[in-house]
Amino acid sequence: MKNKIIILLMLTGVLLACSEEFSETVEIGSLNPSALQNEGGVNFALTAAYSALDGQFSVASNWVSTGDNWWMDAVSDDAHKGSTDGDQQALFLLEVHDWNSGSSYLAGKWRALYAGMNRATAVLDVIGTIEGGAETFKPQLAEARFLRGFYYFELQKIFGYVAYISEENFAALEFNQPNTGDVWAQIEADFMFAKDNLPETQEDAGRINSWGATAFLGKAQLYQSKWADALTNLNAVINSGVYALLPEYVHNFSLAGENGSESVFAIQFDVTGVRYPNGNVGGVLNFGGPNEWCCGFYQPSQDLVNAFQTTGGLPLLGTFNQTDVVNDYGVNSEDPFTLHAGTLDPRLDYTVGRRGIDYNGWDPHPGKSWIRAGFDDISGPYSPKKNVYQKGEDANAGTGAWGQQHSGINYNLMRYADVLLMAAEAAVETGDIATALGYVNQVRNRAKNMTYVKDETGNADAANYSIEPYTAFTDQTMARMAVRMERRIELGMEGQRLFDIRRWGNGEQIMNAYFINEARTIPNFAAKAKPFMAKHYFFPIPIGAIDQSGGVLTQNPNW
């Protein structure tokens, strides 16, 4: 499906029955609905629902609505906005926790997710108008329900108080619904229907199957602390044998591993041809360094880098931030610099671009000359790597109208390592420490046995790498810390961290310590950041959506 997900913006504008900006009233399209009441029409509408996964729902869409949630990492302790403080001021304010309901980023994400929901519900509506459609098009119905559940899952975890538009509301054009609480029950129902009615495999890469739906059902249950239910569903996925960890960690972020054994569900990006619109438009700011790419955003934090420190091959649980990995902040590229000598998890240098280490095959990172931010900005000395293509993988490289990179690297909305670690977390919370240990060690052993980043000679490791599996978890507390640390190390810079912190409920502790600790590297960071408070567990509802609803939508608590 990578080459089948085409941009349908002009056409879907007349196909879909309601505005893709929730609560905004627009003229309904003029296409005769009967044109869709056939297999071609159903599949056309379903493709439109898939195409919204990348967040690009209109010709004006860009990075604010990106489907890979990269800028959510900049609101966590994993990353800085990047570039200079004044570039994309709205995102700078989100990073330093100076939030307001008028943020263009929040509005863009809200609109994009409701656009996706709208397209998924439109498929259900079309099938509902066809006699016998629910049976004839059951696979498409199940895919559409999964997608609706997915878009609501994203809305739920981002905004908390979500307006639910049912199929009946949709058919009656009653789009203006209140946001009085959560929509977990509806999300679970959609994932359950998809689980029960989808095939186990799909012919087209990129289409959700029953095991993928089962994994997302388990994830939704995990977010609600339904530990036993989550473990049951996640174990079912693991025991199915359908998925496996790729031997090489880096292949999850390169052409070699796309739609491979570790990919459970992914946004299918494609860059066929120059200025092709199916590349990662939402990630165009996140390049820099080699070839004078634009624009130097999405810079990993010192805090994240510190988390990769090891002793005896194991993470420094609870103490990793007592010391800093040596960095070149404040040091120009022409000035001498000595790499960190201590032991590090080898996944660090597939996650973070740092001085003196090979940067995805292009060259050793030279430091400051590849960093757009100045020393007075709060973005630090590091570059992202997972969203940047490997040298020589021209099939994933594309450019836009002004020279920006439209990467063709698929973004894994869920990969098998995440399934293993979610199952490990659920196992810990149910008291099954042995199962949690086994799942965590599967992830760690893959990292231990993979190929490590090499130095310029190509013969020696680029840094002092050391990683080992755990021999045991001493108790539930230690197991919980280990699982949470493993999620951060394994999934760093993949748009996951903010939501882990939120569901664990330890944002005050983690983020406020981060603001202080990061200032050891970036001296003015703590002074610019505002404290994390209870209200920061959800973003405020965009004020534009509330205004358009005529007050039917209400603002989140404390906002």
Disulfide bonds with the S-S distance in Angstrom:
Cys294-Cys295 1.47
